[in-house]
């Protein structure tokens, strides 16, 4: 009751501190990113990248510390399988809020290698976030529609080329690649518009994951199927967190095997595309059931 009354004041103080946290660590990362342009490839640049990843982890940890400070919250972690810092992982996660990104960065700290998000190209202009992500070598993607490709056939395959170019940077150092396969944040309106066959998820798009696997699939140790839940604040989790009224977050991690890769398959291209979409659909169906069980419990 008191938290609801104080919510407007909490919002102003909390969002100010979160923005200052973002500006401080983001500014440092951007500054180091500019210096990195002058460094030669090799051990020096690798150590420099490690230092920049440390700054990103510090941002995530302090941000979650602020969340705990302003919210009477229980953050529940459930990991089904083993994790290590010296492996390559592909994370496939549902997407409910911008808060998801902060939580995944904090989760990765001391558990798995530094995460790399596939970002929309427009986000490069977002203050501190865009240039910070650029400095950390995160891929900025421009997805071309089928209609655009028909009018501009020379652009066909460019998104795959971009994915492969970025993924080449991840081959020498253990890395976690994160893909929100729904393509957008879940809302009841989008759920109805897309006529989703799932209760708690939007339909999964295979394109981004298949590009990543085509570029560096043989490196991945496992796929991490991560379900992010805000059981008591489903409609506006970010606002609830900033207002101090969030009470619970669930981060459920299922360690699964990497699917068969096309270069190792006896299927032709169309058969493999169908196989991979079915693999992702099965994973998404199981995730939907798991989320249902987690919410009920």
Secondary structure, DSSP 4 states (H G I P E B T S, - for coil): -HHHHHHHHHHHHHHHHHHHHHHHHHHHHHHHHHHHTTSPTTHHHHHHHHHHHHHHHHHHHHHHHHHHHHS--EEEEEEES---TTS-EEEEE----THHHHHHHHHHTTTSSPEEE-EEGGGGGSTTHHHHHHHTT--EE-PPPHHHHHH-GGGTTHHHHHHHHHHHTTSSS--EEEEETTSS---HHHHHHTT-SSSS-PPPPSHHHHHHHHHHGGG-SEEEEEEEE-TT--S-HHHHHHHT---EEEEEEEEEPPPPPGGG-SS-HHHHHHHHHHHHHHHHHHHHHHHHHHHH-
